[in-house]
Amino acid sequence: LIWIVKRSATGFKHNLIQDEDCFQSFCNKIFAGWDFCITSENAAKLKKKTLLYELKTDLEDEKIKQKIAERTHKEKCRLYFIRLILNLFVIGVLAACFYCIYLATIFSQKAQMSDQKVNFIVDLIFEYLPSIVITFANFITPVLFSFIINFEDYSPAFEIRFTLMRCVFMRLTSIVVLLFSVWSRITKCKDDPCICGYNHDLYPCWETHVGQEMYKLTIFDFIVIISVTIFVEFPRKLLLRYSNSALAKWMSQQEFSIPQNVLEIVYGQTICWIGTFYCPLLPAICTLKYFFIFYIKKVSLIKNCRPATRPFRASSSNFFFLGVLLIGLSLACVPVIASIAQINCSRACGPFVNYETSWDVVPDTVSQLPKGVEQLLWALSSEAFAVSFFVITCLAMFYVIALAGAHKRVINELRHQLEMEGRDRRFLIQKLCQAQKRSGVRSPQSKFQPRRSSSRSSPSYHTSFATNFNDAVFLAHVAPSSSTQV
């Protein structure tokens, strides 16, 4: 939790700086973007491509902003109506997926608890039915969302994030629906309330059953990733390379989508966090799983995929990915903490069979510690310490907010000062140009003997010329490089 919050805060500061200084992005990249410590030719080429890619992304963003600013009221109304219809359709798709996951979970639980066995294949499908439905929904919905988002006319950066938000909601909420379905079966008995605190007849070891569901999701997710790489992406590459059929001309090469691959990692990590308490070997399984997935994805990226057609700013999305990971951690903590504190422990298995709930082992263990340590721990868990800590945290938060506001005001004043200095420099350069033009038009003799005219012989003309000449001299002393360029 501390590591994710720290990394998220760093990414948030980078995003804040980028959003505040967007008008300087082109100047910073062109005049100060090169790293003069680079000595390798390959590193120089990579840096050049990076700068070119960032400039391309900035230009694309500016183009989208200009297009948005030029929309008429009629176009805006039509676009908002299309977005409303498409969002209602997305909500309907999500609701249908969640309902299918709920039905699949209930059907799978009943099939596993029944004594009638068909055959090995059918029983295996019934056992893995929730994982199959969840994986199928996670595989189909991102493709559907990516197709729908093309008609909503968002900016490229927001389009990626909004699609990811929908996919995140789909993946994480599918886990919530699965846990809710299992929870409703575990805590529901024929004779309410349950005598043991849970359905002992159907789930004598309910912790093991929850761990099995998380294990099934992990294994099935690994199988799907390998299957898609071997049986979809690799044949698609061969078809495009060696075939001249109409299907090959219609298809395009596979794009490597960074957001979707990161989302798959977050999804698998959330499953691992939920199942760690119930299946202690699951982190080791996930470590091996992602070790193999990394090299599989690497080979697929090099051999089967091409870069994305739309520019993607990975640096600005780092905070978004860490925020999604933080949401996954929070989501994983809620059911685990609720089951530890609320649901009674299994009476048939597990390390907590002698306790009412899993949390009861904590005060029992604390009571066996030395007296001083026990009093310290009880004091830290008391209401007085909690209230004091909350008050101190609020005061520190208010101080940080006030400090941030003061820093923001100072930054705005400094920016205003820079703008004023820029205007002053432009004004001085204009004066210098006017003085040079006026002095260049007159002949050398006329510099000492000016013509007698009603306009130029007046004191106001001499005063204006003296002011312009003094400004030019001052500019030559203050900014010699600028006067030389002029």
Buried (B, 14 or more C-beta within 10 A) or exposed (E): EEEBEEBBEEBBEBBEEEEEEEEEBBEEBEEEBEEEEBEEEEEEEEBEEEBEBBBEBBEBBEEBEEEEEEEEEEEEEEBEEEBEEBEEEBEEBBEEBBEBBBBBBBBBBEBBEEEEEEEEEEBEEBBBBBBBBBBBBBEEBBEBBBEBBEEBBBBBBEBBBBBBBBBBBBBBBBBBBBBBBBBEBBBEBEEEEBEBBBBBEBBBBBBBBBBBBBBBBBBBBBEBBBEBBEEEBBEBBEEBEEEEEEEBEEEEBBEBBBBBBBBBBBBBBBBBBBBBBBBEEBEEBBEEBBEEBEEBBEEBBEEBBEEBEEBBBEEBBBBBBBBBBBBBBEBBEEBBEEBBEEBBBBBEEBEBEEBEBBBBBBEEEBEEEEEEEBEEBEEEEEEEEEEEEEEEEEEEEEEEEEEEEEEEEEEEEEEEEEEEEEEEBEEBBEBBBBBBEBEEEBEEEEEEEBEEEEEBEEEEBEEBBEEBBEBBEEBBEEBEEBBEEB
